[in-house]
Amino acid sequence: MTMADKHPELRANVIAILRTIAPEVEADELRDDRPLRQQVDLDSMDWLNFLIGISERLGVSIPEADYGRLATLADLLAYLRAKLG
């Protein structure tokens, strides 16, 4: 079983959280390999609210020191999969 198989709903959950901050986001238009903030045009406060939403909804603590590692959707999903085990 791959990491993606263990958490098949993770991408959908992350996008649902993102849509609470940026309702205009279309899941099928997001690219996993491009910086997420640029794709969705999130300012620093929106980005922080997005990460807080992930932390609260998924129960994953994201220390501020890790924020720089979460540039793309792929980065974020890999990080969350590792945290969720």
Contact map, one row per residue, 1 for C-alpha under 8 A:
1110110000000000000000000000000000000000000000000000000000000000000000000000000000000
1111110000000000000000000000000000000000000000000000000000000000000000000000000000000
1111111000000000000000000000000000000000000000000000000000000000000000000000000010000
0111111100000000000000000000000000000000000000000000000000000000000000000000000010000
1111111100000000000000000000000000000000000000000000000000000000000000000000000000000
1111111100000000000000000000000000000000000000000000000000000000000000000000000000000
0011111111000000000000000000000000000000000000000000000000000000000000000000000010000
0001111111100000000000000000000000000000000000000000000000000000000000000000000000000
0000001111111000000000000000000000000000000000000000000000000000000000000000000000000
0000001111111100000000000000000000000000000000000000000000000000000000000000100000000
0000000111111110000000000000000000000000000000000000000000000000000000000000100000000
0000000011111111000000000000000000000000000000000000000000000000000000000000000000000
0000000011111111100000000000000000000000000000000000000000000000000000000000000000000
0000000001111111110000000000000000000000000000000000010000000000000000000000000000000
0000000000111111111000000010000000000000000000000000000000000000000000000000000000000
0000000000011111111100000000000000000000000000000000000000000000000000000000000000000
0000000000001111111110000000000000000000000000000100110000000000000000000000000000000
0000000000000111111111101000000000000000000000000100000000000000000000000000000000000
0000000000000011111111111000000000000000000000000000000000000000000000000000000000000
0000000000000001111111100000000000000000000000000000000000000000000000000000000000000
0000000000000000111111100000000000000000000001001100000000000000000000000000000000000
0000000000000000011111111000000000000001010000000000000000000000000000000000000000000
0000000000000000011111111000000000000000000000000000000000000000000000000000000000000
0000000000000000001001111100000000000000000000000000000000000000000000000000000000000
0000000000000000011001111110100000000001000000000000000000000000000000000000000000000
0000000000000000000000011111110000000000000000000000000000000000000000000000000000000
0000000000000010000000001111110000000000000000000000000000000000000000000000000000000
0000000000000000000000000111110000000000000000000000000000000000000000000000000000000
0000000000000000000000001111111000000000000000000000000000000000000000000000000000000
0000000000000000000000000111111100010010000000000000000000000000000000000000000000000
0000000000000000000000000000111111000000000000000000000000000000000000001000000000000
0000000000000000000000000000011111010000000000000000000000000000000000011100000000000
0000000000000000000000000000001111100000000000000000000000000000000000011100000000000
0000000000000000000000000000001111110110000000000000000000000000000000111000000000000
0000000000000000000000000000000011111110000000000000000000000000000000111000000000000
0000000000000000000000000000010101111111000000000000000000000000000000111000000000000
0000000000000000000000000000000000111111111000100000000000000000000000100000000000000
0000000000000000000000000000000001111111110000000000000000000000000000000000000000000
0000000000000000000000000000010001111111100000000000000000000000000000000000000000000
0000000000000000000001001000000000011111110000000000000000000000000000000000000000000
0000000000000000000000000000000000001111111000000000000000000000000000000000000000000
0000000000000000000001000000000000001101111111100000000000000000000000000000000000000
0000000000000000000000000000000000001000111111100000000000000000000000000000000000000
0000000000000000000000000000000000000000011111110000000000000000000000000000000000000
0000000000000000000000000000000000000000011111111000000000000000000000000000000000000
0000000000000000000010000000000000000000011111111100000000000000000000000000000000000
0000000000000000000000000000000000001000011111111110000000000000000000000000000000000
0000000000000000000000000000000000000000000111111111000000000000000000000000000000000
0000000000000000000010000000000000000000000011111111100000000000000000000000000000000
0000000000000000110010000000000000000000000001111111110000000000000000000000000000000
0000000000000000000000000000000000000000000000111111111000000100000000000000000000000
0000000000000000000000000000000000000000000000011111111100000000000000000000000000000
0000000000000000100000000000000000000000000000001111111110000000000000000000000000000
0000000000000100100000000000000000000000000000000111111111110000000000000000000000000
0000000000000000000000000000000000000000000000000011111111111100000000000000000000000
0000000000000000000000000000000000000000000000000001111111110000000000000000000000000
0000000000000000000000000000000000000000000000000000111111100000000000000000000000000
0000000000000000000000000000000000000000000000000000011111110000000000000000000000000
0000000000000000000000000000000000000000000000000000011111111000000000000000000000000
0000000000000000000000000000000000000000000000000000011101111100000000000000000100110
0000000000000000000000000000000000000000000000000000001000111110000000000000000000000
0000000000000000000000000000000000000000000000000010001000011111011000000000000000000
0000000000000000000000000000000000000000000000000000000000001111111000000000000000000
0000000000000000000000000000000000000000000000000000000000000111111000000000000000000
0000000000000000000000000000000000000000000000000000000000000011111100000000000000000
0000000000000000000000000000000000000000000000000000000000000111111111000000000000000
0000000000000000000000000000000000000000000000000000000000000111111111100000000000000
0000000000000000000000000000000000000000000000000000000000000000111111100000000000000
0000000000000000000000000000000000000000000000000000000000000000011111100011000000000
0000000000000000000000000000000000000000000000000000000000000000011111111011001000000
0000000000000000000000000000000001111000000000000000000000000000001111111011000000000
0000000000000000000000000000000111110000000000000000000000000000000001111111000000000
0000000000000000000000000000001111110000000000000000000000000000000001111111100000000
0000000000000000000000000000000110000000000000000000000000000000000000011111110000000
0000000000000000000000000000000000000000000000000000000000000000000011111111111000000
0000000000000000000000000000000000000000000000000000000000000000000011111111111100000
0000000001100000000000000000000000000000000000000000000000000000000000001111111110000
0000000000000000000000000000000000000000000000000000000000000000000000000111111111000
0000000000000000000000000000000000000000000000000000000000000000000001000011111111100
0000000000000000000000000000000000000000000000000000000000010000000000000001111111110
0011001000000000000000000000000000000000000000000000000000000000000000000000111111111
0000000000000000000000000000000000000000000000000000000000000000000000000000011111111
0000000000000000000000000000000000000000000000000000000000010000000000000000001111111
0000000000000000000000000000000000000000000000000000000000010000000000000000000111111
0000000000000000000000000000000000000000000000000000000000000000000000000000000011111
